[in-house]
Amino acid sequence: MAPKVVVEIIWAHGHHNIQAIHPTTLMFTKEKQISETGDCIVAVAADKATADLTPEFKNTMKEPNAKLKIIIEAGEAAEQIVAYGSPKLALTNVVDIVIRKSEFTSDRTLAIKADKSSKDLTREFIDKLRNSKQTIKITLIASTI
């Protein structure tokens, strides 16, 4: 099978309650307000959750050899994460997208075996994400080998 690359763009915003201290997960949510207990959240008011991703993107992420590059941009600053897909992904949640370091999957899980969680992002970057006026661009690049 020929290599495939599928790109999705998600737009979201920062929020003053972003903690980004979870050791194993990172999350984007469509929720506009969050409390300080959501310690893996890095962006709110996202325009997509896992259910909103295109069928082509979802099918690519469900391939056994799927790889995902996640680029999170806040102004001039950016962070990059590499994670992997799985045939076990449901990709049906209507509110959230979760990236996990573990291999656990739920309807919110977009990718597993990530090389970073929210805690691994630089604190300078997290400071930008705490600004509610900050627009956040999340580029998802799914590929198969």
Helices and strands as residue ranges (DSSP letters): E 4-13, E 25-29, E 41-43, G 50-52, H 55-61, E 67-74, E 77-84, E 96-100, E 109-111, G 118-120, H 123-129, E 135-144
